[in-house]
């Protein structure tokens, strides 16, 4: 899968991630981190592949399942 760089889309996704982070609930930070990571696909300054994002998302979900990073 090839994604064309699109700095406007990357900025929009990061804005959405920031808004989601403002919600004070258990899953907000997790969802925000995933959305922010997906924005890297569109950032012309990043060289991120979809597989890297999939691994990062899996790690985020695994950490959450284990009770967080502080454990």
Biopython code that builds the backbone (N, CA, C, O; Angstrom):
import numpy as np
from Bio.PDB.StructureBuilder import StructureBuilder

atoms = [
    (1, "UNK", "N", (0.847, -1.175, 0.000)),
    (1, "UNK", "CA", (0.000, 0.000, 0.000)),
    (1, "UNK", "C", (0.891, 1.237, 0.000)),
    (1, "UNK", "O", (1.767, 1.387, 0.853)),
    (2, "UNK", "N", (0.662, 2.103, -0.948)),
    (2, "UNK", "CA", (1.404, 3.354, -1.015)),
    (2, "UNK", "C", (0.455, 4.500, -0.708)),
    (2, "UNK", "O", (-0.640, 4.585, -1.264)),
    (3, "UNK", "N", (0.884, 5.366, 0.172)),
    (3, "UNK", "CA", (0.077, 6.526, 0.552)),
    (3, "UNK", "C", (0.807, 7.764, 0.064)),
    (3, "UNK", "O", (1.995, 7.948, 0.331)),
    (4, "UNK", "N", (0.093, 8.594, -0.642)),
    (4, "UNK", "CA", (0.681, 9.837, -1.130)),
    (4, "UNK", "C", (0.826, 10.832, 0.016)),
    (4, "UNK", "O", (-0.103, 11.000, 0.806)),
    (5, "UNK", "N", (1.972, 11.489, 0.115)),
    (5, "UNK", "CA", (2.133, 12.522, 1.146)),
    (5, "UNK", "C", (1.068, 13.602, 1.005)),
    (5, "UNK", "O", (0.738, 14.029, -0.102)),
    (6, "UNK", "N", (0.549, 14.025, 2.118)),
    (6, "UNK", "CA", (-0.493, 15.046, 2.134)),
    (6, "UNK", "C", (-0.411, 15.763, 3.479)),
    (6, "UNK", "O", (-1.016, 15.328, 4.459)),
    (7, "UNK", "N", (0.338, 16.858, 3.519)),
    (7, "UNK", "CA", (0.556, 17.546, 4.797)),
    (7, "UNK", "C", (-0.731, 18.092, 5.390)),
    (7, "UNK", "O", (-0.841, 18.185, 6.613)),
    (8, "UNK", "N", (-1.705, 18.456, 4.573)),
    (8, "UNK", "CA", (-2.987, 18.937, 5.112)),
    (8, "UNK", "C", (-3.715, 17.807, 5.838)),
    (8, "UNK", "O", (-4.275, 18.015, 6.915)),
    (9, "UNK", "N", (-3.705, 16.620, 5.251)),
    (9, "UNK", "CA", (-4.365, 15.477, 5.885)),
    (9, "UNK", "C", (-3.641, 15.098, 7.174)),
    (9, "UNK", "O", (-4.281, 14.790, 8.179)),
    (10, "UNK", "N", (-2.313, 15.121, 7.148)),
    (10, "UNK", "CA", (-1.537, 14.818, 8.357)),
    (10, "UNK", "C", (-1.883, 15.812, 9.463)),
    (10, "UNK", "O", (-2.080, 15.420, 10.613)),
    (11, "UNK", "N", (-1.956, 17.086, 9.121)),
    (11, "UNK", "CA", (-2.276, 18.122, 10.113)),
    (11, "UNK", "C", (-3.693, 17.926, 10.666)),
    (11, "UNK", "O", (-3.919, 18.082, 11.866)),
    (12, "UNK", "N", (-4.633, 17.588, 9.801)),
    (12, "UNK", "CA", (-6.009, 17.359, 10.238)),
    (12, "UNK", "C", (-6.081, 16.174, 11.199)),
    (12, "UNK", "O", (-6.739, 16.257, 12.236)),
    (13, "UNK", "N", (-5.417, 15.084, 10.862)),
    (13, "UNK", "CA", (-5.417, 13.919, 11.743)),
    (13, "UNK", "C", (-4.788, 14.244, 13.091)),
    (13, "UNK", "O", (-5.263, 13.774, 14.126)),
    (14, "UNK", "N", (-3.734, 15.035, 13.089)),
    (14, "UNK", "CA", (-3.095, 15.406, 14.351)),
    (14, "UNK", "C", (-3.978, 16.333, 15.179)),
    (14, "UNK", "O", (-3.964, 16.289, 16.410)),
    (15, "UNK", "N", (-4.747, 17.172, 14.486)),
    (15, "UNK", "CA", (-5.707, 18.033, 15.189)),
    (15, "UNK", "C", (-6.793, 17.185, 15.848)),
    (15, "UNK", "O", (-7.183, 17.432, 16.989)),
    (16, "UNK", "N", (-7.273, 16.187, 15.116)),
    (16, "UNK", "CA", (-8.281, 15.279, 15.664)),
    (16, "UNK", "C", (-7.707, 14.542, 16.874)),
    (16, "UNK", "O", (-8.378, 14.408, 17.897)),
    (17, "UNK", "N", (-6.475, 14.067, 16.759)),
    (17, "UNK", "CA", (-5.834, 13.369, 17.882)),
    (17, "UNK", "C", (-5.758, 14.271, 19.109)),
    (17, "UNK", "O", (-6.014, 13.823, 20.226)),
    (18, "UNK", "N", (-5.411, 15.528, 18.908)),
    (18, "UNK", "CA", (-5.314, 16.477, 20.024)),
    (18, "UNK", "C", (-6.681, 16.685, 20.678)),
    (18, "UNK", "O", (-6.782, 16.767, 21.902)),
    (19, "UNK", "N", (-7.727, 16.768, 19.861)),
    (19, "UNK", "CA", (-9.080, 16.945, 20.405)),
    (19, "UNK", "C", (-9.521, 15.717, 21.181)),
    (19, "UNK", "O", (-10.140, 15.840, 22.237)),
    (20, "UNK", "N", (-9.211, 14.542, 20.670)),
    (20, "UNK", "CA", (-9.584, 13.306, 21.352)),
    (20, "UNK", "C", (-8.873, 13.224, 22.701)),
    (20, "UNK", "O", (-9.460, 12.791, 23.693)),
    (21, "UNK", "N", (-7.610, 13.642, 22.732)),
    (21, "UNK", "CA", (-6.819, 13.612, 23.973)),
    (21, "UNK", "C", (-7.445, 14.462, 25.073)),
    (21, "UNK", "O", (-7.225, 14.204, 26.256)),
    (22, "UNK", "N", (-8.215, 15.464, 24.695)),
    (22, "UNK", "CA", (-8.842, 16.360, 25.675)),
    (22, "UNK", "C", (-9.940, 15.673, 26.472)),
    (22, "UNK", "O", (-10.303, 16.128, 27.556)),
    (23, "UNK", "N", (-10.469, 14.577, 25.938)),
    (23, "UNK", "CA", (-11.522, 13.844, 26.646)),
    (23, "UNK", "C", (-10.895, 13.053, 27.768)),
    (23, "UNK", "O", (-9.879, 12.381, 27.590)),
    (24, "UNK", "N", (-11.514, 13.142, 28.917)),
    (24, "UNK", "CA", (-10.959, 12.496, 30.100)),
    (24, "UNK", "C", (-11.640, 11.152, 30.313)),
    (24, "UNK", "O", (-12.419, 10.970, 31.249)),
    (25, "UNK", "N", (-11.331, 10.222, 29.426)),
    (25, "UNK", "CA", (-11.827, 8.874, 29.643)),
    (25, "UNK", "C", (-10.717, 7.882, 29.321)),
    (25, "UNK", "O", (-9.684, 8.240, 28.756)),
    (26, "UNK", "N", (-10.951, 6.661, 29.684)),
    (26, "UNK", "CA", (-9.903, 5.645, 29.633)),
    (26, "UNK", "C", (-9.328, 5.418, 28.245)),
    (26, "UNK", "O", (-8.117, 5.244, 28.105)),
    (27, "UNK", "N", (-10.155, 5.417, 27.233)),
    (27, "UNK", "CA", (-9.675, 5.094, 25.892)),
    (27, "UNK", "C", (-9.216, 6.270, 25.064)),
    (27, "UNK", "O", (-8.656, 6.070, 23.986)),
    (28, "UNK", "N", (-9.429, 7.491, 25.524)),
    (28, "UNK", "CA", (-9.125, 8.673, 24.712)),
    (28, "UNK", "C", (-7.645, 8.766, 24.343)),
    (28, "UNK", "O", (-7.312, 9.023, 23.186)),
    (29, "UNK", "N", (-6.777, 8.565, 25.293)),
    (29, "UNK", "CA", (-5.336, 8.659, 25.018)),
    (29, "UNK", "C", (-4.900, 7.577, 24.039)),
    (29, "UNK", "O", (-4.072, 7.818, 23.160)),
    (30, "UNK", "N", (-5.456, 6.402, 24.196)),
    (30, "UNK", "CA", (-5.128, 5.289, 23.305)),
    (30, "UNK", "C", (-5.569, 5.586, 21.875)),
    (30, "UNK", "O", (-4.792, 5.403, 20.938)),
    (31, "UNK", "N", (-6.792, 6.037, 21.704)),
    (31, "UNK", "CA", (-7.301, 6.373, 20.368)),
    (31, "UNK", "C", (-6.505, 7.532, 19.777)),
    (31, "UNK", "O", (-6.160, 7.512, 18.596)),
    (32, "UNK", "N", (-6.216, 8.528, 20.585)),
    (32, "UNK", "CA", (-5.443, 9.685, 20.107)),
    (32, "UNK", "C", (-4.064, 9.247, 19.620)),
    (32, "UNK", "O", (-3.587, 9.726, 18.591)),
    (33, "UNK", "N", (-3.425, 8.341, 20.353)),
    (33, "UNK", "CA", (-2.101, 7.866, 19.946)),
    (33, "UNK", "C", (-2.164, 7.131, 18.612)),
    (33, "UNK", "O", (-1.273, 7.278, 17.775)),
    (34, "UNK", "N", (-3.206, 6.350, 18.416)),
    (34, "UNK", "CA", (-3.364, 5.624, 17.159)),
    (34, "UNK", "C", (-3.607, 6.592, 16.012)),
    (34, "UNK", "O", (-2.982, 6.465, 14.960)),
    (35, "UNK", "N", (-4.502, 7.556, 16.192)),
    (35, "UNK", "CA", (-4.790, 8.538, 15.137)),
    (35, "UNK", "C", (-3.535, 9.336, 14.801)),
    (35, "UNK", "O", (-3.247, 9.587, 13.631)),
    (36, "UNK", "N", (-2.799, 9.729, 15.817)),
    (36, "UNK", "CA", (-1.570, 10.493, 15.578)),
    (36, "UNK", "C", (-0.570, 9.651, 14.795)),
    (36, "UNK", "O", (0.091, 10.153, 13.886)),
    (37, "UNK", "N", (-0.460, 8.381, 15.142)),
    (37, "UNK", "CA", (0.477, 7.497, 14.431)),
    (37, "UNK", "C", (0.064, 7.325, 12.976)),
    (37, "UNK", "O", (0.925, 7.290, 12.097)),
    (38, "UNK", "N", (-1.231, 7.217, 12.703)),
    (38, "UNK", "CA", (-1.718, 7.105, 11.326)),
    (38, "UNK", "C", (-1.383, 8.372, 10.535)),
    (38, "UNK", "O", (-1.123, 8.302, 9.334)),
    (39, "UNK", "N", (-1.388, 9.518, 11.198)),
    (39, "UNK", "CA", (-1.065, 10.770, 10.502)),
    (39, "UNK", "C", (0.347, 10.741, 9.924)),
    (39, "UNK", "O", (0.633, 11.435, 8.948)),
    (40, "UNK", "N", (1.224, 9.945, 10.518)),
    (40, "UNK", "CA", (2.589, 9.835, 9.996)),
    (40, "UNK", "C", (2.620, 9.295, 8.567)),
    (40, "UNK", "O", (3.546, 9.590, 7.811)),
    (41, "UNK", "N", (1.624, 8.513, 8.201)),
    (41, "UNK", "CA", (1.553, 8.002, 6.827)),
    (41, "UNK", "C", (1.497, 9.136, 5.804)),
    (41, "UNK", "O", (2.024, 9.009, 4.699)),
    (42, "UNK", "N", (0.865, 10.228, 6.171)),
    (42, "UNK", "CA", (0.635, 11.333, 5.242)),
    (42, "UNK", "C", (1.656, 12.456, 5.372)),
    (42, "UNK", "O", (1.709, 13.345, 4.522)),
    (43, "UNK", "N", (2.450, 12.427, 6.404)),
    (43, "UNK", "CA", (3.427, 13.485, 6.639)),
    (43, "UNK", "C", (4.605, 13.323, 5.684)),
    (43, "UNK", "O", (5.298, 12.306, 5.722)),
    (44, "UNK", "N", (4.837, 14.327, 4.821)),
    (44, "UNK", "CA", (5.946, 14.216, 3.868)),
    (44, "UNK", "C", (7.313, 14.100, 4.552)),
    (44, "UNK", "O", (8.262, 13.606, 3.943)),
    (45, "UNK", "N", (7.424, 14.540, 5.785)),
    (45, "UNK", "CA", (8.695, 14.481, 6.503)),
    (45, "UNK", "C", (8.941, 13.108, 7.137)),
    (45, "UNK", "O", (10.047, 12.827, 7.599)),
    (46, "UNK", "N", (7.921, 12.262, 7.159)),
    (46, "UNK", "CA", (8.038, 10.933, 7.766)),
    (46, "UNK", "C", (8.228, 9.881, 6.677)),
    (46, "UNK", "O", (7.754, 10.037, 5.552)),
    (47, "UNK", "N", (8.916, 8.833, 7.027)),
    (47, "UNK", "CA", (9.064, 7.688, 6.126)),
    (47, "UNK", "C", (8.484, 6.462, 6.812)),
    (47, "UNK", "O", (9.192, 5.500, 7.108)),
    (48, "UNK", "N", (7.196, 6.518, 7.055)),
    (48, "UNK", "CA", (6.502, 5.475, 7.792)),
    (48, "UNK", "C", (5.745, 4.579, 6.833)),
    (48, "UNK", "O", (5.097, 5.052, 5.900)),
    (49, "UNK", "N", (5.835, 3.287, 7.071)),
    (49, "UNK", "CA", (5.104, 2.316, 6.251)),
    (49, "UNK", "C", (3.890, 1.819, 7.044)),
    (49, "UNK", "O", (3.910, 1.827, 8.275)),
    (50, "UNK", "N", (2.848, 1.392, 6.353)),
    (50, "UNK", "CA", (1.665, 0.879, 7.053)),
    (50, "UNK", "C", (1.994, -0.236, 8.047)),
    (50, "UNK", "O", (1.378, -0.306, 9.110)),
    (51, "UNK", "N", (2.945, -1.100, 7.724)),
    (51, "UNK", "CA", (3.302, -2.187, 8.633)),
    (51, "UNK", "C", (3.856, -1.646, 9.951)),
    (51, "UNK", "O", (3.587, -2.204, 11.014)),
    (52, "UNK", "N", (4.615, -0.580, 9.885)),
    (52, "UNK", "CA", (5.143, 0.034, 11.109)),
    (52, "UNK", "C", (4.006, 0.573, 11.971)),
    (52, "UNK", "O", (4.038, 0.475, 13.198)),
    (53, "UNK", "N", (3.012, 1.139, 11.312)),
    (53, "UNK", "CA", (1.855, 1.676, 12.044)),
    (53, "UNK", "C", (1.056, 0.541, 12.665)),
    (53, "UNK", "O", (0.598, 0.652, 13.802)),
    (54, "UNK", "N", (0.886, -0.534, 11.935)),
    (54, "UNK", "CA", (0.168, -1.681, 12.476)),
    (54, "UNK", "C", (0.872, -2.209, 13.727)),
    (54, "UNK", "O", (0.221, -2.511, 14.728)),
    (55, "UNK", "N", (2.195, -2.320, 13.670)),
    (55, "UNK", "CA", (2.943, -2.789, 14.843)),
    (55, "UNK", "C", (2.808, -1.819, 16.012)),
    (55, "UNK", "O", (2.651, -2.239, 17.159)),
    (56, "UNK", "N", (2.871, -0.514, 15.717)),
    (56, "UNK", "CA", (2.734, 0.492, 16.784)),
    (56, "UNK", "C", (1.348, 0.413, 17.421)),
    (56, "UNK", "O", (1.216, 0.517, 18.640)),
    (57, "UNK", "N", (0.320, 0.232, 16.598)),
    (57, "UNK", "CA", (-1.042, 0.118, 17.123)),
    (57, "UNK", "C", (-1.171, -1.127, 17.989)),
    (57, "UNK", "O", (-1.777, -1.082, 19.060)),
    (58, "UNK", "N", (-0.605, -2.235, 17.530)),
    (58, "UNK", "CA", (-0.661, -3.474, 18.305)),
    (58, "UNK", "C", (0.028, -3.276, 19.654)),
    (58, "UNK", "O", (-0.462, -3.755, 20.676)),
    (59, "UNK", "N", (1.157, -2.575, 19.663)),
    (59, "UNK", "CA", (1.872, -2.314, 20.912)),
    (59, "UNK", "C", (1.035, -1.448, 21.845)),
    (59, "UNK", "O", (0.951, -1.724, 23.042)),
    (60, "UNK", "N", (0.414, -0.401, 21.303)),
    (60, "UNK", "CA", (-0.432, 0.487, 22.105)),
    (60, "UNK", "C", (-1.562, -0.313, 22.752)),
    (60, "UNK", "O", (-1.841, -0.152, 23.940)),
    (61, "UNK", "N", (-2.207, -1.171, 21.972)),
    (61, "UNK", "CA", (-3.310, -1.980, 22.500)),
    (61, "UNK", "C", (-2.816, -2.986, 23.540)),
    (61, "UNK", "O", (-3.489, -3.222, 24.543)),
    (62, "UNK", "N", (-1.648, -3.576, 23.305)),
    (62, "UNK", "CA", (-1.081, -4.536, 24.247)),
    (62, "UNK", "C", (-0.743, -3.866, 25.580)),
    (62, "UNK", "O", (-1.036, -4.417, 26.641)),
    (63, "UNK", "N", (-0.137, -2.696, 25.531)),
    (63, "UNK", "CA", (0.197, -1.968, 26.752)),
    (63, "UNK", "C", (-1.076, -1.654, 27.530)),
    (63, "UNK", "O", (-1.118, -1.795, 28.752)),
    (64, "UNK", "N", (-2.101, -1.231, 26.819)),
    (64, "UNK", "CA", (-3.374, -0.923, 27.479)),
    (64, "UNK", "C", (-3.968, -2.173, 28.124)),
    (64, "UNK", "O", (-4.465, -2.114, 29.249)),
    (65, "UNK", "N", (-3.920, -3.299, 27.421)),
    (65, "UNK", "CA", (-4.458, -4.540, 27.974)),
    (65, "UNK", "C", (-3.729, -4.977, 29.233)),
    (65, "UNK", "O", (-4.319, -5.608, 30.109)),
    (66, "UNK", "N", (-2.448, -4.644, 29.326)),
    (66, "UNK", "CA", (-1.642, -5.020, 30.481)),
    (66, "UNK", "C", (-1.782, -4.030, 31.637)),
    (66, "UNK", "O", (-1.169, -4.213, 32.688)),
    (67, "UNK", "N", (-2.572, -3.004, 31.448)),
    (67, "UNK", "CA", (-2.812, -2.063, 32.526)),
    (67, "UNK", "C", (-2.045, -0.766, 32.429)),
    (67, "UNK", "O", (-2.043, 0.020, 33.376)),
    (68, "UNK", "N", (-1.403, -0.528, 31.322)),
    (68, "UNK", "CA", (-0.702, 0.737, 31.133)),
    (68, "UNK", "C", (0.799, 0.587, 31.219)),
    (68, "UNK", "O", (1.317, -0.457, 31.616)),
    (69, "UNK", "N", (1.471, 1.624, 30.848)),
    (69, "UNK", "CA", (2.926, 1.609, 30.788)),
    (69, "UNK", "C", (3.574, 1.727, 32.170)),
    (69, "UNK", "O", (4.729, 1.339, 32.348)),
    (70, "UNK", "N", (2.841, 2.257, 33.139)),
    (70, "UNK", "CA", (3.395, 2.465, 34.469)),
    (70, "UNK", "C", (3.596, 1.173, 35.242)),
    (70, "UNK", "O", (4.353, 1.149, 36.213)),
    (71, "UNK", "N", (2.937, 0.103, 34.833)),
    (71, "UNK", "CA", (3.018, -1.180, 35.558)),
    (71, "UNK", "C", (4.373, -1.733, 35.619)),
    (71, "UNK", "O", (4.579, -2.800, 36.196)),
]
sb = StructureBuilder()
sb.init_structure("model")
sb.init_model(0)
sb.init_chain("A")
sb.init_seg("    ")
for serial, (resi, resn, name, xyz) in enumerate(atoms, 1):
    if name == "N":
        sb.init_residue(resn, " ", resi, " ")
    sb.init_atom(name, np.array(xyz, "f"), 0.0, 1.0, " ", f" {name:<3s}", serial, name[0])
structure = sb.get_structure()
